[in-house]
Amino acid sequence: MAFSKSFAKTTDKSVYPKWVETFLTEKEELEEEKKCREKNILLMKECLEDAKKIFADSKLKDYQTNVISIAIALFEKRASHVIYWKESKAKEKFDQEHSKK
């Protein structure tokens, strides 16, 4: 099932917006998922480094499980979700399709 998102499109004829549904192709959806995965891998590596710094700065023993736990907490706080990437792509596509008209 293709990803879709509805956006409000205003017109000169009505004060009420017309809701237009924008669909991503399977290729666009897979590309967004791939970008999200790649970004999340980099983000997790940054979180691991940040967790190590937190332990070093606090003069705590950096047991691997504690570092991983802090890294996961940081990652969950920072991580972008796949849905965000798909919604952003749908908005970009909507803007391109409706700015021409």
Secondary structure, DSSP 8 states (H G I E B T S, - for coil): ---EEEEEE--SS-SS-EEEEEE--HHHHHHHHHHHHHHHHHHHHHHHHHHHHHHHHTT----HHHHHHHHHHHHHHH---HHHHHHHHHHHHHHHHHH--
